Amino acid sequence: MQSNTLIFILALLPSLLMGSLTAQSQPSEPRMSKPEYISKFKDHAIREMHVSGVPASITLAQGMLESDFGNSPLAKYANNHFGIKCHKEWNGPTFIQDDDAANECFRKYHSAYESYRDHSDFLRTRDRYASLFDLKTTDYKGWARGLKKAGYATNPKYADLLIRIIEDNNLGQYDLVVKLPEPEVAVNIEQEESAPVEVLSARTVEVSDNNIKYVLAQGGETPASIAAANDMGTWQVLKYNDLRKGDVIYPGEIVYLQPKRNNAQVEYHTVAEGESLRDVSQRYGVKIKRILKMNGFDNSYIPTVGDRLKLRNIGGFEAAVTGR
């Protein structure tokens, strides 16, 4: 028996060796380089700077550092570029991995753009970072040191690392951009109606916290292409998302496939810098006209930073308290 077993193993040895060599010779997925990361995500950082006030250089540097230039498992499999953990208020998808402790919960996003947007919201909505927004967007050193002092990361050299990334890669130039990047997709309804509609690859239809079906826009999409992909009329996509002819759909933007609701799952929202009423409406899936009505505003209302908007009517009308 032992002799037969030895002969069998020897016969298999060449195949085992070949399989091992083949596995070792399989090409690994190429790493994203620093220039590739900057080129791919700088527009997200600039756009968020104009909306939230966080310097584009800081956002990019944090993304590069926290995500290992887009190569970390958290960035590749969860689209989380900033290492933001779940925290008690997070109700979205999650990604579990070891960090300071074993099996820690991290936020998982549908797109990198969603991660960038949540990073801005994360800084704007926490008191410990409030003083940073008194700094100029060109003061990246002050921001880097302020983030470290506020406890964004435990690494004692965190500020120095951010500053070095910014200066080595000339990221400060993006803090000086006074105009938002040109959108990747310009929507022209008149052209769409007379031209063939390209239906891009299908993707999973998601359901929001407010129980509304939606998709996240991909690059190159228009209301007509989204409508065609979901067996809808273009007018429905426009109406459900408060879009007008000529409005832009950005990659990563929520596009609802059903009408928005009359109430949100949360009761209030505090307006951040650069937020429009439509931004709030899309974020929570609540109709604009309902937000206006619940807060006693007419159609001329323009949100001001600090306004506290009521989004959920419980027990009848209740006037909102604004921060003006």
Secondary structure, 3 states (H helix, E strand, C coil): CHHHHHHHHHHHHHHHHHHHHHHHHCCCCCCCCHHHHHHHHHHHHHHHHHHHCCCHHHHHHHHHHHCCCCCCHHHHHHCCCCCCECCCCCCCCEEEECCCCCCEEEECCCCHHHHHHHHHHHHHCCHHHHHHHHCCCCCHHHHHHHHHHHCCCCCCCHHHHHHHHHHHCCHHHHHHCCCCCCCCCCCCHHHHHHCCCCCCCCCCCEECCCCCEEEECCCCCCHHHHHHHCCCCHHHHHHHCCCCCCCCCCCCCEEECCCCECCCCCCEEECCCCCCHHHHHHHHCECHHHHHHHCCCCCCCCCCCCCEEECCCCCCCCCCCCCC
